[in-house]
């Protein structure tokens, strides 16, 4: 079951609580796309990618349900993904170009303005967050992605 916090406009925190299962990744991408389009955020594609990487990590490596929080900060967008698992996520060194896993936090490191890991503020678990600096606009994808 997916639950969503109340939507009070572009200045409020949006919260989703999802089961720790693979289908939650697609649900977050869909929800975030709609939300950021409504907020006229320029980097929708990059934000979706980063959020889906963090949710995937929470589903694969974490425990229990996944909580996603999204809000526009003073400099841009902030997304937090929490689960009840322990440990400290770290980017992995790539073993070879053909390996399937281990790239998620590297992608976050490359595209986010800032990111980090913190213990959950309530109860056991971990929160991984990222911030993307940037103005609101209307194109739907980042200038960096458009240049690729």
Buried (B, 14 or more C-beta within 10 A) or exposed (E): EBEEBEEEEBEEEBBBBBBBEEEBBEBBBEBBBEBBEEBBBBBBBBBBBBBBBBBBBBBEEBBBBBBBBBBBEEEBBBBBBBBBBEEEBEBEEEEEEEEEEEBBBBBBEEBBEEBEEEEBEEEEBBBBBBBBEBEBEEBBBBEEBEEE
